[in-house]
Amino acid sequence: MKKRENAYLTVYLTLSLTVLLTLCLLLIEGVRRNGAVLEATCAADVGMQSIMAEYHRELMKQYNLFAIDVSYGTSSCVKRNTESHLYQYLEKNLRFGERDFFALYPNGAELTGVSILTDGNGQVFRQRAVEAIRDDMGLEALEQLREWMRIVEINALEETKPRQEKELLDKEIEEYEFIEEDGTVKKLENPTGQLNEMRGKGILKLVLPEGTPLSEKAVSADALIGSRMKQGKVNHGNMENDSSDETIAERFLFQEYLIRYMGCYTNEKSEGALGYQLEYLIMGEDYDVDNLRGVAGRLCALREAANAVYLFSDMEKRGEAEVLAATICSALLVPELTPVLQASILLGWAYAESLYDVEMLLSGKKISLLKDKNSWHLGLSAALDGDFSGSGEEEEGLTYEDYLRIFMMLTDTDTLTMRAMDMVEADIRNTPGNKYFRMDGCYDKIQAKINIASRYDYAFELIREKTYE
């Protein structure tokens, strides 16, 4: 009877232990699975963070931009390089030796979405540039720039072509012939002839002291991102970016970013691929000297137009020109030419003053956008003699960089952006180990599909997205 009772107890314990053991095994399995999920999630997040930590150091150092260079210093600019790096990080983060309770291992890493700095014709680049400077830059200067642009627009300083107007007047004067009493055919001698001859010397020779050292740097624009974009030979991302219209404040901040991180004639960037980079943004020539020549010529034309506006509004100076024109025409008995000669003299005077203005600006001085009696420099006699040298500085006025701000604002946004990316690409390539650097290989945002498996037959698919924004 006792043996039967012991048998009942043994069966009871066996059944109880079976239930408890099953429960324990289920709990252990649940812990293993949930722990595996947590470890896989952590490994994926750490792997993505590690990829983002591989931002290009030189790009950040020179331009305060964060982006992954998927070429990693090689000539291969493809996303599988980054996928390979991500896979390696996953392997390292999941490696725990033979006694790994979860036994996880990576089973694939694919970038399903990327955003590149060149996307949207460089819209992403502009957005990141604005973000890089927004907190350091107030918008007070924007109102000043808008006022300058208003003056340029109202007075049509970019559209007015005083040089062409003067050429037409000079042609009319030159074609006018008169016959003296002895039958000799004569022509009126234009007192601005010396100024006309000066135009052919080249703007830089006129506004820079002889022997001024100029940058000899050059780039091959055909090898840079702008040219590749025109040819459709660039990588494109597939992630959505902010496509809202750019505000005037954002355009202003983008320009201020360029002025802060790029050089110009009065503030040359010695380590840059070009020294006069802002001039390149405006002119787009391969050689520094050509860009400076182009900007100086455009600056001279704008100043010439602004000076002409003032001269034709100043009764005193108009009177001086009229007296000289009338004296010359009366002596030759052709008083009907007085208004034509007067206008030619005034335009020549404006040109001489503009040469003085450009010389001052390139030497770091200030020149008002529209002049008055106090800021006008040249007298009529000195102007006609071609003597536009001078000294002194206006307390108020625009600097050379301020005029570059105006020209940049007048430049098409896409053109300005492409040339800016040209400069960034050229500058980075100019540093050791970066000769294959490409702006269309700079990932700003990534999305990855990560597959992680386990020797215990678990399988996880995780979607992760990271950005520098």
LOLUMDO-254553 format. One line per 2 residues: number of its first residue (from 1); for each residue y, x, z of C-alpha. Coordinates in Angstrom, 2 decimals, always signed. Example, Ala and Ser with C-alpha at 12.3 -4.5 7.8 and 13.67 -1.06 7.14 Angstrom:
BEGIN
1 = -4.50:+12.30:+7.80 | -1.06:+13.67:+7.14 $
This chain:
BEGIN
1 = +0.00:+0.00:+0.00 | +2.33:+2.89:+0.75 $
3 = +1.56:+4.54:-2.56 | +2.57:+1.38:-4.43 $
5 = +5.90:+1.26:-2.53 | +6.56:+4.92:-3.45 $
7 = +5.78:+4.10:-7.07 | +8.32:+1.29:-7.06 $
9 = +10.93:+3.68:-5.64 | +10.16:+6.29:-8.29 $
11 = +10.56:+3.80:-11.13 | +13.83:+2.54:-9.62 $
13 = +15.26:+6.04:-9.35 | +14.16:+6.87:-12.85 $
15 = +15.85:+3.83:-14.30 | +18.99:+4.45:-12.24 $
17 = +19.20:+8.08:-13.22 | +18.72:+7.13:-16.88 $
19 = +21.68:+4.76:-16.73 | +23.82:+7.27:-14.83 $
21 = +22.88:+10.12:-17.18 | +23.70:+7.98:-20.20 $
23 = +27.04:+7.10:-18.65 | +27.76:+10.76:-17.90 $
25 = +26.84:+11.79:-21.44 | +29.08:+9.05:-22.85 $
27 = +31.91:+10.21:-20.63 | +31.38:+13.81:-21.68 $
29 = +31.32:+12.75:-25.34 | +34.53:+10.78:-24.85 $
31 = +36.17:+13.73:-23.16 | +34.99:+16.00:-25.96 $
33 = +36.30:+13.69:-28.67 | +39.65:+12.99:-27.01 $
35 = +40.04:+16.66:-26.18 | +39.25:+17.53:-29.78 $
37 = +41.94:+15.11:-30.97 | +44.46:+16.69:-28.60 $
39 = +43.50:+20.23:-29.62 | +43.62:+19.34:-33.33 $
41 = +47.05:+17.75:-32.87 | +48.39:+20.73:-30.96 $
43 = +46.95:+23.18:-33.50 | +48.54:+21.25:-36.36 $
45 = +51.93:+21.09:-34.65 | +51.86:+24.77:-33.70 $
47 = +50.78:+25.68:-37.23 | +53.68:+23.74:-38.74 $
49 = +56.12:+25.26:-36.27 | +54.81:+28.70:-37.16 $
51 = +55.42:+28.01:-40.85 | +59.00:+26.93:-40.12 $
53 = +59.49:+30.08:-38.07 | +58.88:+32.07:-41.26 $
55 = +62.40:+31.25:-42.49 | +63.93:+33.89:-44.74 $
57 = +65.75:+36.31:-42.44 | +68.17:+37.72:-45.03 $
59 = +69.17:+34.24:-46.20 | +69.93:+33.27:-42.62 $
61 = +71.76:+36.54:-41.93 | +74.03:+36.42:-44.98 $
63 = +74.49:+32.68:-45.49 | +73.43:+30.96:-42.25 $
65 = +70.82:+28.92:-44.15 | +67.29:+28.25:-42.94 $
67 = +64.57:+27.96:-45.58 | +61.00:+29.13:-46.20 $
69 = +60.72:+31.57:-49.09 | +57.33:+30.57:-50.51 $
71 = +57.10:+33.80:-52.52 | +56.98:+35.79:-49.27 $
73 = +58.41:+38.80:-51.07 | +56.00:+38.60:-54.02 $
75 = +56.46:+37.55:-57.64 | +54.34:+34.43:-57.05 $
77 = +56.58:+31.50:-56.12 | +54.07:+28.69:-55.54 $
79 = +53.38:+26.34:-52.65 | +49.78:+27.45:-52.22 $
81 = +51.19:+30.61:-50.60 | +52.56:+28.47:-47.79 $
83 = +49.37:+26.41:-47.68 | +47.43:+29.65:-47.24 $
85 = +49.73:+30.73:-44.39 | +49.32:+27.33:-42.72 $
87 = +45.52:+27.54:-43.03 | +45.54:+31.00:-41.41 $
89 = +47.62:+29.74:-38.48 | +45.20:+26.85:-38.00 $
91 = +42.25:+29.25:-37.97 | +43.88:+31.42:-35.31 $
93 = +44.90:+28.48:-33.17 | +41.39:+26.94:-33.25 $
95 = +39.43:+30.14:-32.66 | +37.97:+30.17:-29.12 $
97 = +34.73:+32.10:-29.50 | +31.11:+30.93:-29.43 $
99 = +31.38:+28.80:-26.26 | +34.02:+26.49:-27.67 $
101 = +33.59:+23.06:-26.12 | +35.22:+21.36:-29.12 $
103 = +34.08:+23.71:-31.90 | +36.96:+22.79:-34.20 $
105 = +37.77:+24.55:-37.47 | +40.28:+23.89:-40.30 $
107 = +38.84:+22.09:-43.28 | +41.93:+22.13:-45.52 $
109 = +45.70:+22.33:-45.49 | +47.78:+20.84:-48.30 $
111 = +51.52:+20.47:-48.70 | +51.91:+16.90:-49.90 $
113 = +55.70:+16.92:-49.86 | +58.43:+19.57:-50.13 $
115 = +62.20:+19.57:-50.33 | +63.79:+22.56:-52.07 $
117 = +67.37:+23.80:-51.72 | +67.92:+23.35:-55.47 $
119 = +66.82:+19.69:-55.54 | +69.34:+17.20:-56.90 $
121 = +71.17:+19.92:-58.87 | +71.75:+21.76:-55.62 $
123 = +72.64:+18.71:-53.55 | +70.29:+19.86:-50.75 $
125 = +71.98:+23.28:-50.78 | +75.41:+21.65:-50.45 $
127 = +74.23:+19.46:-47.57 | +72.83:+22.41:-45.65 $
129 = +75.98:+24.44:-46.33 | +78.11:+21.61:-44.92 $
131 = +75.88:+21.37:-41.84 | +76.19:+25.13:-41.33 $
133 = +79.98:+24.96:-41.04 | +80.76:+21.40:-39.91 $
135 = +80.89:+22.18:-36.18 | +83.12:+25.23:-36.68 $
137 = +85.63:+23.70:-39.07 | +88.23:+21.07:-38.34 $
139 = +89.51:+18.73:-41.02 | +93.21:+19.39:-40.41 $
141 = +93.27:+21.81:-43.35 | +91.82:+19.08:-45.59 $
143 = +95.07:+17.13:-45.46 | +96.99:+20.23:-46.50 $
145 = +94.64:+20.81:-49.43 | +94.97:+17.17:-50.48 $
147 = +98.76:+17.56:-50.47 | +98.49:+20.66:-52.68 $
149 = +96.22:+18.77:-55.07 | +98.69:+15.89:-55.15 $
151 = +101.50:+18.28:-56.12 | +99.36:+19.84:-58.84 $
153 = +98.46:+16.40:-60.20 | +101.93:+14.84:-60.04 $
155 = +103.55:+17.81:-61.76 | +100.62:+18.26:-64.19 $
157 = +100.54:+21.96:-63.36 | +97.06:+22.39:-64.81 $
159 = +97.71:+20.34:-67.94 | +101.18:+21.67:-68.79 $
161 = +101.05:+24.70:-71.08 | +104.46:+26.46:-70.96 $
163 = +103.15:+29.33:-73.03 | +102.23:+27.08:-75.95 $
165 = +105.55:+25.27:-75.65 | +107.42:+28.55:-75.75 $
167 = +105.45:+29.76:-78.76 | +106.52:+26.63:-80.66 $
169 = +110.15:+27.17:-79.68 | +110.01:+30.85:-80.61 $
171 = +108.48:+29.98:-83.96 | +111.32:+27.56:-84.65 $
173 = +113.86:+30.23:-83.71 | +112.11:+32.87:-85.82 $
175 = +111.94:+30.63:-88.87 | +115.64:+29.79:-88.67 $
177 = +117.58:+31.92:-91.13 | +121.30:+32.14:-91.75 $
179 = +123.31:+33.87:-94.48 | +126.31:+36.05:-93.71 $
181 = +129.43:+36.25:-95.90 | +128.05:+39.24:-97.78 $
183 = +124.88:+37.30:-98.62 | +122.68:+39.11:-96.12 $
185 = +119.90:+36.96:-94.66 | +119.57:+37.37:-90.93 $
187 = +117.52:+35.91:-88.12 | +118.45:+35.21:-84.54 $
189 = +117.19:+37.79:-82.07 | +115.41:+36.11:-79.18 $
191 = +116.35:+37.73:-75.82 | +112.85:+36.96:-74.51 $
193 = +111.19:+39.23:-77.06 | +110.33:+41.87:-74.47 $
195 = +108.57:+39.27:-72.34 | +106.58:+38.11:-75.37 $
197 = +105.43:+41.69:-75.98 | +104.31:+41.99:-72.36 $
199 = +101.87:+39.12:-72.78 | +99.73:+41.25:-75.05 $
201 = +99.20:+43.96:-72.44 | +96.69:+41.98:-70.40 $
203 = +97.38:+40.19:-67.16 | +95.79:+42.76:-64.82 $
205 = +97.89:+45.60:-66.20 | +100.99:+43.56:-65.52 $
207 = +100.26:+42.42:-61.97 | +98.33:+45.32:-60.46 $
209 = +99.78:+48.76:-59.73 | +98.59:+51.46:-62.10 $
211 = +95.42:+53.11:-60.85 | +94.35:+50.17:-58.67 $
213 = +90.57:+50.50:-58.17 | +88.65:+47.48:-59.41 $
215 = +85.06:+46.49:-58.78 | +82.62:+47.54:-61.49 $
217 = +79.84:+45.27:-60.26 | +78.04:+42.93:-62.61 $
219 = +75.19:+40.43:-62.61 | +73.04:+38.99:-65.36 $
221 = +73.67:+35.26:-65.07 | +70.83:+34.59:-67.53 $
223 = +68.34:+35.76:-64.88 | +69.74:+33.58:-62.10 $
225 = +69.06:+30.05:-60.91 | +71.91:+28.39:-62.84 $
227 = +70.50:+29.51:-66.18 | +66.95:+28.51:-65.20 $
229 = +68.16:+25.07:-64.15 | +69.79:+24.54:-67.55 $
231 = +66.50:+25.52:-69.20 | +64.44:+23.29:-66.92 $
233 = +62.46:+26.25:-65.56 | +62.71:+25.54:-61.85 $
235 = +60.47:+24.14:-59.15 | +61.21:+20.61:-57.97 $
237 = +60.49:+18.99:-54.63 | +59.04:+15.51:-54.23 $
239 = +60.60:+14.36:-50.95 | +63.50:+11.97:-50.67 $
241 = +66.86:+13.43:-49.75 | +70.16:+11.80:-48.90 $
243 = +71.53:+10.70:-52.27 | +74.71:+9.04:-51.00 $
245 = +77.94:+9.89:-52.76 | +79.65:+13.02:-51.51 $
247 = +82.88:+12.43:-49.60 | +86.05:+14.45:-50.10 $
249 = +85.56:+15.85:-46.58 | +82.06:+17.10:-47.48 $
251 = +83.38:+18.67:-50.68 | +86.10:+20.38:-48.65 $
253 = +83.59:+21.68:-46.07 | +81.34:+22.99:-48.84 $
255 = +84.24:+24.97:-50.29 | +85.16:+26.31:-46.87 $
257 = +81.55:+27.41:-46.44 | +81.76:+29.34:-49.72 $
259 = +85.05:+30.94:-48.73 | +83.61:+32.00:-45.36 $
261 = +80.41:+33.55:-46.70 | +81.52:+34.91:-50.08 $
263 = +84.07:+37.52:-51.07 | +87.11:+37.60:-53.34 $
265 = +89.63:+40.16:-54.56 | +91.67:+40.11:-51.36 $
267 = +88.57:+40.01:-49.13 | +85.81:+41.75:-51.04 $
269 = +82.18:+41.39:-49.98 | +81.09:+45.02:-50.13 $
271 = +77.34:+44.36:-49.85 | +77.36:+41.51:-52.37 $
273 = +75.92:+41.62:-55.87 | +79.50:+40.93:-56.98 $
275 = +82.63:+41.84:-55.07 | +84.78:+38.99:-56.40 $
277 = +82.37:+36.14:-55.80 | +84.82:+33.26:-55.44 $
279 = +86.29:+34.29:-58.77 | +82.78:+34.04:-60.24 $
281 = +82.49:+30.48:-58.93 | +85.62:+29.60:-60.89 $
283 = +85.11:+31.62:-64.09 | +81.33:+32.24:-64.31 $
285 = +81.54:+35.66:-66.02 | +78.98:+38.42:-65.48 $
287 = +81.49:+41.16:-64.60 | +83.77:+41.26:-61.58 $
289 = +86.73:+42.48:-63.60 | +86.31:+39.65:-66.13 $
291 = +86.27:+37.06:-63.36 | +89.38:+38.56:-61.76 $
293 = +91.13:+38.69:-65.13 | +90.29:+35.05:-65.78 $
295 = +91.48:+33.85:-62.37 | +94.67:+35.95:-62.58 $
297 = +95.40:+34.47:-66.01 | +94.80:+30.93:-64.78 $
299 = +96.89:+31.61:-61.70 | +99.69:+32.97:-63.86 $
301 = +99.57:+29.84:-66.05 | +99.73:+27.53:-63.02 $
303 = +102.62:+29.49:-61.52 | +104.37:+29.51:-64.89 $
305 = +104.13:+25.72:-65.05 | +105.35:+25.34:-61.46 $
307 = +108.25:+27.74:-62.05 | +109.23:+25.91:-65.22 $
309 = +109.34:+22.63:-63.28 | +111.81:+24.20:-60.86 $
311 = +113.96:+25.92:-63.49 | +114.43:+22.80:-65.57 $
313 = +115.44:+20.89:-62.42 | +117.94:+23.49:-61.15 $
315 = +121.33:+22.83:-62.72 | +122.68:+26.27:-61.82 $
317 = +119.86:+28.20:-63.45 | +119.84:+25.89:-66.45 $
319 = +123.53:+26.62:-66.75 | +122.91:+30.39:-66.76 $
321 = +120.38:+30.03:-69.55 | +122.70:+27.73:-71.49 $
323 = +125.63:+30.17:-71.27 | +123.48:+33.01:-72.58 $
325 = +122.00:+30.87:-75.36 | +125.42:+29.52:-76.36 $
327 = +126.93:+33.02:-76.42 | +124.21:+34.31:-78.74 $
329 = +124.22:+31.28:-81.03 | +128.02:+31.05:-81.18 $
331 = +128.32:+34.73:-82.13 | +125.98:+34.07:-85.05 $
333 = +127.57:+30.74:-85.91 | +124.45:+28.70:-85.28 $
335 = +125.44:+26.54:-82.27 | +122.81:+23.96:-83.21 $
337 = +120.11:+26.39:-81.98 | +121.57:+26.55:-78.47 $
339 = +119.24:+23.94:-76.87 | +116.17:+25.52:-78.45 $
341 = +117.11:+29.03:-77.34 | +118.03:+27.77:-73.88 $
343 = +114.57:+26.22:-73.44 | +112.93:+29.44:-74.69 $
345 = +114.96:+31.50:-72.21 | +114.03:+29.21:-69.32 $
347 = +110.32:+29.39:-70.18 | +110.52:+33.17:-70.48 $
349 = +112.23:+33.27:-67.09 | +109.43:+31.13:-65.62 $
351 = +106.83:+33.51:-67.06 | +108.52:+36.58:-65.57 $
353 = +108.68:+34.88:-62.17 | +104.99:+33.96:-62.45 $
355 = +104.08:+37.63:-62.98 | +105.94:+38.45:-59.79 $
357 = +104.11:+35.60:-58.01 | +100.66:+36.78:-59.08 $
359 = +101.48:+40.37:-58.10 | +102.51:+39.21:-54.65 $
361 = +99.43:+37.02:-54.22 | +97.05:+39.79:-55.20 $
363 = +98.73:+42.07:-52.68 | +98.05:+39.57:-49.90 $
365 = +101.46:+37.85:-49.81 | +102.28:+34.11:-49.88 $
367 = +103.88:+32.11:-52.68 | +105.02:+28.48:-52.43 $
369 = +103.37:+26.01:-54.76 | +106.77:+24.63:-55.81 $
371 = +109.78:+26.88:-55.36 | +113.34:+26.23:-54.33 $
373 = +116.55:+28.32:-54.24 | +115.39:+30.24:-51.17 $
375 = +111.96:+31.18:-52.50 | +113.03:+32.04:-56.06 $
377 = +112.99:+35.80:-56.67 | +114.08:+36.96:-60.14 $
379 = +117.54:+36.75:-61.60 | +117.87:+36.02:-65.31 $
381 = +118.87:+39.55:-66.28 | +115.94:+41.16:-64.44 $
383 = +113.53:+38.60:-65.91 | +114.61:+39.30:-69.50 $
385 = +114.34:+43.05:-68.86 | +110.76:+42.57:-67.72 $
387 = +111.56:+43.87:-64.24 | +109.57:+41.54:-62.00 $
389 = +108.62:+44.01:-59.30 | +109.68:+43.18:-55.80 $
391 = +108.84:+43.21:-52.14 | +109.09:+40.91:-49.18 $
393 = +107.00:+37.96:-48.12 | +107.54:+34.25:-47.79 $
395 = +106.96:+32.99:-44.28 | +105.57:+29.78:-45.69 $
397 = +103.50:+29.37:-48.79 | +99.99:+29.63:-50.15 $
399 = +97.82:+32.71:-50.02 | +95.60:+33.91:-52.85 $
401 = +92.62:+32.21:-51.16 | +94.58:+28.96:-50.97 $
403 = +95.08:+29.02:-54.74 | +91.34:+29.69:-55.09 $
405 = +90.77:+26.56:-52.99 | +92.79:+24.57:-55.52 $
407 = +90.88:+26.02:-58.49 | +87.54:+25.36:-56.80 $
409 = +88.55:+21.75:-56.10 | +89.37:+21.41:-59.80 $
411 = +85.95:+22.79:-60.78 | +83.09:+20.40:-61.54 $
413 = +80.85:+20.00:-58.48 | +77.58:+20.77:-60.28 $
415 = +79.09:+23.83:-61.96 | +80.48:+25.11:-58.66 $
417 = +77.13:+24.51:-56.95 | +75.07:+26.28:-59.60 $
419 = +77.34:+29.31:-59.58 | +77.27:+29.35:-55.78 $
421 = +73.46:+29.37:-55.86 | +73.66:+32.15:-58.45 $
423 = +75.60:+34.24:-55.95 | +73.23:+33.49:-53.08 $
425 = +70.21:+34.39:-55.21 | +71.85:+37.58:-56.55 $
427 = +72.95:+38.69:-53.07 | +69.49:+38.23:-51.54 $
429 = +67.83:+40.01:-54.47 | +70.22:+42.88:-53.83 $
431 = +68.52:+43.58:-50.48 | +65.29:+45.59:-49.90 $
433 = +62.04:+43.71:-50.49 | +63.66:+40.65:-52.04 $
435 = +63.90:+41.39:-55.76 | +61.73:+38.32:-56.57 $
437 = +63.73:+35.93:-54.39 | +64.34:+32.52:-55.98 $
439 = +66.50:+29.68:-54.73 | +64.02:+27.18:-56.17 $
441 = +61.37:+28.74:-53.93 | +63.26:+27.95:-50.72 $
443 = +61.66:+25.03:-48.91 | +63.97:+23.14:-46.62 $
445 = +61.53:+20.41:-45.55 | +57.74:+20.19:-45.76 $
447 = +55.06:+17.55:-45.25 | +51.44:+18.64:-44.86 $
449 = +48.06:+16.95:-44.80 | +45.81:+18.90:-42.41 $
451 = +42.06:+18.34:-42.20 | +40.23:+19.60:-39.10 $
453 = +36.50:+19.28:-38.57 | +34.08:+20.07:-35.74 $
455 = +30.51:+21.30:-35.50 | +29.91:+18.11:-33.47 $
457 = +30.56:+16.04:-36.61 | +34.15:+15.10:-35.81 $
459 = +36.69:+15.00:-38.61 | +40.45:+14.51:-38.28 $
461 = +43.18:+14.11:-40.92 | +46.70:+14.68:-39.67 $
463 = +50.01:+14.22:-41.53 | +52.85:+16.35:-40.21 $
465 = +56.46:+16.73:-41.39 | +58.98:+19.39:-40.40 $
467 = +62.54:+20.11:-41.47 | +65.44:+22.44:-40.66 $
469 = +67.88:+19.55:-40.97 $
